[in-house]
């Protein structure tokens, strides 16, 4: 089939690579977001989707608003469009432009987590499994009928980064099966139960501020879920931020003082709304990440003080 690939995030790269290599299909074009300034020097940088497509000789367009580029989408004369982490809502005119419409590769088991951060949500909420969902797209946000789902277990030490990479690697196999079904005219259309859906929006750095009134288990999961983005942090008594990269729940913790109180400095342990949490790896402002023990050697944080 003639494939139009629409995506921006790195999670779609393994799927794009597979599409460029498989003899089953022909990638006729790629649509991705405009180049953006990156880093302290704000160097204008293209998405890796664009870099790989151009290296393969595939035409690329980068409209500011895809809904205003319907004629460009139609010009590709695609049989189907595959959308992975594009970053814009597609209008009905865009969805209807390819002969067989558009399908989406979503990094969770729908309908549980709809929106921009399903990977982080699955870890944060303590789910035992997640997976890849391939669905027909409609004008709603991740509301389309499901073609298929591939499930995978979430490891006890899973981070947002590691799960992102595992789902990215798993996506091409699910996508191949879905495209085979579509080519044969046998792709299922299983409606989603919207009553079971939760919307998980785009994350910002402020989402990573630790709320010590939550349980130690919840905070430990949040730290893993938000690694590497948006990261988690707390505020020291002097007002300086402290990034938290790794934690460990203290087992069999007894009654705790007020949430956020330091109850031990070696190791560094903080009271939570329920239970105790050991800070294992941290990063002070303008410094490299380090073990909590190394951090405490240079900071006078006595037992009894509270983190904001």
The 8 nearest C-alpha neighbors of each residue, nearest first, counted from 0:
[[1, 24, 78, 2, 25, 23, 182, 79],
 [0, 2, 77, 25, 78, 26, 27, 24],
 [3, 1, 26, 79, 77, 80, 25, 27],
 [2, 4, 80, 28, 27, 77, 29, 26],
 [5, 3, 29, 81, 80, 2, 82, 30],
 [6, 4, 82, 30, 29, 81, 31, 85],
 [7, 5, 85, 83, 31, 84, 82, 8],
 [6, 8, 85, 31, 84, 32, 48, 46],
 [9, 7, 84, 10, 11, 6, 85, 83],
 [8, 10, 11, 12, 7, 47, 48, 167],
 [9, 11, 167, 8, 12, 163, 164, 13],
 [10, 12, 9, 14, 83, 13, 8, 15],
 [11, 13, 15, 9, 14, 10, 16, 48],
 [14, 12, 16, 15, 11, 168, 17, 167],
 [15, 13, 171, 17, 12, 11, 16, 18],
 [16, 14, 12, 18, 17, 13, 19, 11],
 [15, 17, 13, 19, 14, 18, 12, 20],
 [18, 16, 14, 20, 15, 19, 21, 13],
 [17, 19, 15, 20, 21, 16, 14, 24],
 [18, 20, 16, 17, 21, 15, 26, 25],
 [21, 19, 17, 18, 16, 22, 15, 24],
 [20, 22, 23, 18, 17, 19, 24, 25],
 [23, 21, 24, 20, 25, 18, 19, 17],
 [24, 22, 21, 0, 25, 18, 20, 179],
 [23, 25, 0, 22, 1, 21, 26, 18],
 [24, 26, 1, 2, 27, 0, 23, 19],
 [25, 27, 2, 28, 3, 1, 19, 24],
 [28, 26, 2, 3, 25, 1, 75, 57],
 [27, 29, 3, 58, 26, 57, 59, 4],
 [28, 30, 4, 59, 5, 3, 58, 31],
 [31, 29, 5, 60, 59, 61, 4, 6],
 [30, 32, 7, 61, 6, 5, 29, 33],
 [31, 33, 61, 7, 34, 62, 63, 30],
 [34, 32, 61, 35, 63, 31, 62, 45],
 [33, 35, 45, 44, 43, 46, 32, 36],
 [34, 36, 43, 44, 37, 33, 45, 42],
 [37, 35, 43, 41, 42, 44, 38, 34],
 [36, 38, 41, 42, 43, 35, 44, 39],
 [39, 37, 41, 40, 42, 36, 43, 44],
 [38, 40, 41, 37, 42, 36, 43, 44],
 [39, 41, 38, 42, 37, 36, 43, 44],
 [42, 40, 36, 37, 38, 39, 43, 35],
 [41, 43, 36, 37, 40, 44, 38, 35],
 [44, 42, 36, 35, 34, 41, 37, 45],
 [43, 45, 34, 35, 36, 42, 37, 46],
 [44, 46, 34, 47, 49, 35, 50, 43],
 [47, 45, 48, 49, 7, 34, 50, 44],
 [46, 48, 50, 49, 51, 45, 9, 12],
 [49, 47, 46, 51, 50, 7, 52, 12],
 [48, 50, 52, 47, 46, 51, 53, 45],
 [51, 49, 47, 53, 48, 52, 54, 46],
 [52, 50, 54, 48, 49, 53, 47, 55],
 [51, 53, 57, 49, 55, 54, 50, 48],
 [52, 54, 56, 55, 57, 50, 51, 49],
 [55, 53, 51, 52, 56, 50, 57, 49],
 [56, 54, 52, 53, 57, 51, 19, 50],
 [55, 57, 53, 54, 52, 58, 51, 59],
 [56, 58, 52, 53, 55, 28, 59, 27],
 [59, 57, 28, 29, 56, 53, 60, 52],
 [60, 58, 29, 30, 28, 57, 49, 61],
 [59, 61, 30, 62, 29, 31, 58, 28],
 [62, 60, 33, 32, 31, 30, 63, 59],
 [63, 61, 64, 65, 60, 33, 32, 68],
 [62, 64, 65, 61, 33, 32, 67, 68],
 [65, 63, 62, 66, 67, 68, 87, 61],
 [64, 66, 68, 67, 62, 63, 69, 89],
 [65, 67, 64, 68, 90, 69, 93, 89],
 [68, 66, 65, 64, 69, 62, 70, 63],
 [69, 67, 65, 71, 70, 66, 72, 62],
 [68, 70, 72, 71, 93, 67, 66, 73],
 [69, 71, 73, 72, 68, 74, 67, 96],
 [72, 70, 74, 68, 69, 73, 75, 60],
 [71, 73, 69, 70, 74, 75, 68, 96],
 [72, 74, 70, 96, 75, 71, 76, 69],
 [73, 75, 71, 76, 72, 70, 77, 69],
 [74, 76, 77, 73, 72, 27, 28, 71],
 [77, 75, 74, 73, 97, 78, 72, 1],
 [78, 76, 1, 97, 79, 75, 2, 3],
 [77, 79, 98, 1, 97, 99, 0, 2],
 [78, 80, 97, 99, 77, 2, 100, 101],
 [81, 79, 3, 101, 4, 2, 102, 97],
 [80, 82, 4, 102, 103, 101, 5, 3],
 [81, 83, 5, 103, 6, 102, 4, 104],
 [82, 84, 6, 104, 85, 11, 103, 5],
 [85, 83, 8, 6, 86, 7, 82, 11],
 [86, 84, 6, 7, 83, 87, 5, 82],
 [85, 87, 84, 88, 7, 6, 32, 8],
 [88, 86, 85, 89, 65, 64, 84, 32],
 [87, 89, 90, 86, 140, 138, 139, 85],
 [90, 88, 93, 87, 94, 66, 91, 138],
 [89, 91, 93, 92, 66, 94, 138, 88],
 [90, 92, 94, 93, 138, 95, 89, 137],
 [91, 93, 95, 90, 94, 96, 69, 66],
 [92, 94, 96, 90, 91, 95, 69, 89],
 [95, 93, 91, 100, 92, 101, 96, 90],
 [94, 96, 100, 92, 93, 97, 91, 98],
 [95, 97, 93, 73, 94, 92, 98, 100],
 [98, 96, 100, 79, 77, 78, 99, 95],
 [97, 99, 78, 100, 79, 96, 77, 95],
 [100, 98, 79, 97, 78, 101, 95, 80],
 [99, 101, 97, 95, 79, 94, 98, 80],
 [102, 100, 80, 94, 136, 79, 81, 135],
 [103, 101, 135, 81, 136, 134, 82, 80],
 [102, 104, 82, 134, 133, 81, 83, 105],
 [103, 105, 133, 83, 132, 82, 106, 131],
 [106, 104, 132, 131, 107, 103, 133, 83],
 [105, 107, 131, 130, 118, 117, 132, 166],
 [108, 106, 130, 131, 129, 105, 117, 109],
 [107, 109, 130, 129, 132, 111, 110, 131],
 [110, 108, 111, 107, 112, 132, 113, 191],
 [109, 111, 196, 112, 191, 195, 108, 113],
 [112, 110, 196, 109, 197, 195, 108, 113],
 [113, 111, 197, 117, 110, 198, 196, 109],
 [114, 112, 198, 141, 199, 197, 110, 111],
 [113, 115, 199, 200, 198, 116, 112, 117],
 [114, 116, 201, 200, 199, 117, 113, 202],
 [117, 115, 199, 118, 119, 201, 200, 114],
 [118, 116, 120, 112, 119, 107, 121, 115],
 [119, 117, 120, 121, 116, 159, 106, 163],
 [118, 120, 224, 122, 159, 117, 121, 116],
 [121, 119, 117, 123, 118, 122, 124, 116],
 [120, 122, 126, 124, 118, 119, 123, 117],
 [123, 121, 125, 224, 119, 124, 120, 126],
 [124, 122, 221, 220, 120, 224, 125, 121],
 [123, 125, 121, 122, 126, 120, 220, 217],
 [126, 124, 122, 123, 121, 127, 220, 217],
 [127, 125, 121, 128, 124, 122, 153, 129],
 [126, 128, 153, 152, 125, 129, 154, 121],
 [129, 127, 152, 153, 126, 151, 150, 130],
 [128, 130, 107, 151, 108, 150, 152, 153],
 [129, 131, 150, 107, 151, 149, 108, 106],
 [130, 132, 106, 149, 107, 148, 105, 170],
 [131, 133, 148, 105, 108, 104, 147, 107],
 [134, 132, 104, 147, 146, 103, 145, 148],
 [135, 133, 145, 146, 103, 102, 144, 143],
 [134, 136, 102, 143, 144, 101, 145, 103],
 [137, 135, 143, 102, 101, 134, 103, 138],
 [136, 138, 143, 139, 135, 142, 94, 91],
 [137, 139, 91, 90, 140, 89, 136, 88],
 [140, 138, 142, 137, 141, 143, 136, 88],
 [139, 141, 142, 114, 138, 113, 88, 137],
 [142, 140, 113, 143, 139, 114, 136, 110],
 [141, 143, 139, 140, 191, 137, 144, 136],
 [144, 142, 136, 135, 137, 141, 134, 145],
 [143, 145, 190, 188, 189, 135, 134, 191],
 [146, 144, 134, 189, 188, 147, 133, 135],
 [145, 147, 187, 134, 133, 188, 186, 189],
 [148, 146, 133, 145, 132, 149, 177, 134],
 [147, 149, 132, 131, 133, 150, 108, 130],
 [150, 148, 131, 130, 132, 173, 151, 147],
 [151, 149, 130, 129, 148, 131, 128, 152],
 [152, 150, 130, 129, 128, 153, 149, 131],
 [151, 153, 128, 127, 154, 129, 150, 130],
 [152, 154, 128, 127, 157, 151, 155, 129],
 [153, 155, 157, 156, 152, 127, 128, 158],
 [156, 154, 157, 153, 127, 158, 122, 125],
 [157, 155, 154, 158, 223, 153, 220, 161],
 [158, 156, 154, 155, 161, 162, 153, 223],
 [159, 157, 223, 224, 161, 160, 226, 162],
 [158, 160, 224, 226, 162, 119, 161, 225],
 [161, 159, 163, 158, 162, 227, 226, 164],
 [160, 162, 158, 164, 163, 159, 157, 165],
 [161, 163, 165, 159, 164, 160, 166, 158],
 [164, 162, 160, 166, 161, 165, 159, 167],
 [163, 165, 167, 161, 162, 166, 168, 160],
 [166, 164, 162, 168, 167, 163, 169, 161],
 [165, 167, 169, 163, 168, 164, 170, 162],
 [166, 168, 10, 164, 170, 165, 169, 163],
 [167, 169, 165, 166, 170, 13, 164, 171],
 [170, 168, 166, 167, 171, 172, 165, 173],
 [169, 171, 173, 167, 172, 168, 174, 166],
 [172, 170, 14, 174, 173, 169, 175, 17],
 [173, 171, 175, 174, 170, 169, 176, 168],
 [174, 172, 170, 176, 171, 175, 177, 149],
 [173, 175, 171, 177, 172, 176, 170, 178],
 [176, 174, 172, 178, 177, 173, 171, 179],
 [177, 175, 179, 173, 174, 178, 180, 172],
 [176, 178, 174, 180, 179, 175, 181, 173],
 [177, 179, 181, 175, 180, 176, 182, 174],
 [180, 178, 176, 182, 177, 181, 175, 183],
 [181, 179, 186, 185, 177, 183, 178, 182],
 [182, 180, 184, 178, 186, 183, 179, 185],
 [181, 183, 179, 180, 184, 178, 0, 185],
 [184, 182, 180, 181, 185, 179, 186, 178],
 [183, 185, 181, 182, 186, 180, 179, 187],
 [186, 184, 180, 183, 181, 187, 182, 179],
 [185, 187, 180, 181, 184, 146, 188, 177],
 [188, 186, 146, 189, 185, 145, 147, 180],
 [189, 187, 144, 145, 146, 190, 186, 135],
 [188, 190, 145, 144, 187, 191, 146, 147],
 [191, 189, 144, 188, 145, 192, 143, 142],
 [192, 190, 193, 110, 144, 189, 142, 145],
 [191, 193, 194, 195, 190, 110, 196, 109],
 [194, 192, 196, 195, 191, 110, 142, 197],
 [193, 195, 192, 196, 197, 110, 191, 111],
 [196, 194, 193, 192, 111, 110, 197, 191],
 [197, 195, 111, 110, 193, 194, 112, 198],
 [196, 198, 112, 111, 113, 199, 195, 110],
 [197, 199, 113, 114, 112, 200, 196, 111],
 [200, 198, 114, 116, 113, 115, 112, 117],
 [201, 199, 115, 114, 116, 198, 202, 113],
 [200, 202, 115, 116, 203, 199, 114, 117],
 [201, 203, 206, 200, 229, 116, 204, 115],
 [204, 202, 205, 206, 229, 201, 207, 228],
 [203, 205, 229, 206, 207, 230, 202, 208],
 [204, 206, 207, 203, 208, 229, 202, 231],
 [207, 205, 204, 203, 208, 202, 229, 231],
 [206, 208, 231, 205, 204, 230, 232, 229],
 [209, 207, 232, 205, 206, 231, 233, 210],
 [210, 208, 233, 232, 211, 207, 231, 218],
 [209, 211, 212, 213, 208, 218, 233, 307],
 [212, 210, 271, 259, 213, 258, 209, 272],
 [211, 213, 272, 258, 210, 271, 214, 259],
 [214, 212, 272, 211, 210, 271, 217, 215],
 [213, 215, 273, 272, 217, 216, 271, 274],
 [214, 216, 218, 274, 276, 217, 271, 275],
 [215, 217, 219, 214, 218, 220, 248, 274],
 [218, 216, 214, 220, 215, 219, 221, 213],
 [217, 219, 221, 215, 220, 216, 222, 214],
 [218, 220, 216, 222, 221, 217, 246, 215],
 [221, 219, 123, 223, 217, 218, 222, 224],
 [222, 220, 123, 224, 218, 223, 219, 225],
 [223, 221, 219, 225, 220, 224, 231, 218],
 [224, 222, 158, 220, 226, 221, 225, 159],
 [223, 225, 159, 119, 221, 158, 122, 123],
 [224, 226, 230, 228, 222, 229, 223, 227],
 [227, 225, 228, 223, 230, 159, 224, 158],
 [226, 228, 230, 225, 160, 229, 159, 158],
 [229, 227, 230, 225, 226, 159, 204, 160],
 [228, 230, 204, 225, 207, 203, 227, 202],
 [231, 229, 228, 225, 226, 207, 227, 204],
 [232, 230, 207, 243, 208, 242, 222, 209],
 [231, 233, 242, 208, 243, 241, 209, 207],
 [232, 234, 241, 209, 240, 208, 307, 242],
 [233, 235, 240, 307, 239, 238, 306, 241],
 [234, 236, 238, 239, 306, 237, 240, 307],
 [235, 237, 238, 306, 234, 305, 307, 304],
 [238, 236, 235, 239, 234, 240, 306, 307],
 [237, 239, 235, 236, 234, 240, 307, 306],
 [240, 238, 235, 234, 237, 241, 284, 236],
 [241, 239, 234, 233, 235, 284, 238, 242],
 [242, 240, 283, 233, 232, 282, 234, 284],
 [241, 243, 232, 282, 281, 231, 283, 244],
 [244, 242, 281, 232, 231, 245, 280, 241],
 [243, 245, 280, 281, 242, 222, 246, 231],
 [246, 244, 280, 279, 243, 278, 222, 281],
 [247, 245, 278, 279, 277, 219, 276, 248],
 [246, 248, 277, 276, 249, 219, 278, 279],
 [249, 247, 276, 215, 250, 277, 275, 216],
 [250, 248, 275, 276, 252, 247, 277, 251],
 [249, 251, 252, 248, 275, 274, 247, 276],
 [252, 250, 253, 249, 274, 275, 248, 254],
 [253, 251, 250, 274, 249, 275, 254, 255],
 [252, 254, 255, 251, 274, 275, 250, 273],
 [253, 255, 252, 256, 274, 273, 275, 270],
 [254, 256, 270, 253, 274, 257, 275, 271],
 [257, 255, 270, 258, 260, 254, 262, 271],
 [258, 256, 260, 259, 255, 270, 271, 272],
 [257, 259, 271, 270, 272, 211, 212, 260],
 [258, 260, 306, 305, 211, 270, 269, 271],
 [261, 259, 305, 270, 269, 258, 304, 303],
 [260, 262, 269, 302, 303, 263, 304, 268],
 [263, 261, 302, 268, 269, 260, 303, 270],
 [264, 262, 268, 267, 261, 302, 265, 266],
 [263, 265, 267, 266, 268, 302, 301, 262],
 [266, 264, 267, 263, 292, 268, 295, 291],
 [265, 267, 264, 268, 263, 292, 277, 291],
 [268, 266, 264, 265, 263, 278, 277, 291],
 [269, 267, 277, 263, 276, 262, 261, 266],
 [268, 270, 261, 276, 260, 262, 275, 259],
 [269, 271, 275, 258, 260, 259, 255, 261],
 [272, 270, 258, 211, 273, 274, 212, 214],
 [271, 273, 212, 213, 214, 258, 211, 274],
 [272, 274, 214, 271, 215, 213, 275, 255],
 [275, 273, 215, 271, 252, 214, 270, 272],
 [274, 276, 270, 249, 271, 215, 269, 252],
 [275, 277, 248, 269, 215, 268, 249, 247],
 [278, 276, 268, 247, 246, 267, 279, 248],
 [277, 279, 246, 267, 280, 268, 291, 276],
 [280, 278, 246, 245, 291, 290, 277, 281],
 [279, 281, 290, 245, 291, 244, 289, 278],
 [282, 280, 243, 244, 242, 288, 289, 291],
 [281, 283, 288, 242, 241, 287, 289, 286],
 [284, 282, 241, 286, 242, 285, 281, 240],
 [283, 285, 286, 240, 241, 282, 239, 242],
 [286, 284, 283, 287, 282, 288, 240, 241],
 [287, 285, 283, 284, 282, 288, 289, 281],
 [288, 286, 282, 289, 285, 283, 284, 281],
 [289, 287, 282, 281, 286, 280, 290, 283],
 [290, 288, 281, 280, 282, 287, 291, 293],
 [289, 291, 280, 293, 292, 279, 281, 294],
 [290, 292, 294, 280, 279, 293, 281, 295],
 [291, 293, 295, 290, 294, 296, 266, 265],
 [294, 292, 290, 296, 291, 295, 289, 297],
 [293, 295, 291, 292, 296, 297, 290, 298],
 [296, 294, 298, 292, 297, 293, 291, 299],
 [297, 295, 293, 294, 298, 292, 299, 291],
 [296, 298, 295, 294, 299, 293, 292, 300],
 [299, 297, 295, 296, 300, 294, 301, 293],
 [298, 300, 301, 297, 295, 296, 264, 294],
 [299, 301, 298, 302, 304, 295, 264, 261],
 [302, 300, 299, 303, 304, 264, 261, 263],
 [301, 303, 261, 262, 263, 304, 264, 300],
 [302, 304, 261, 260, 262, 301, 305, 263],
 [305, 303, 260, 261, 302, 301, 306, 300],
 [306, 304, 260, 259, 261, 307, 303, 236],
 [305, 307, 259, 235, 234, 236, 260, 233],
 [306, 234, 233, 305, 235, 259, 236, 211]]
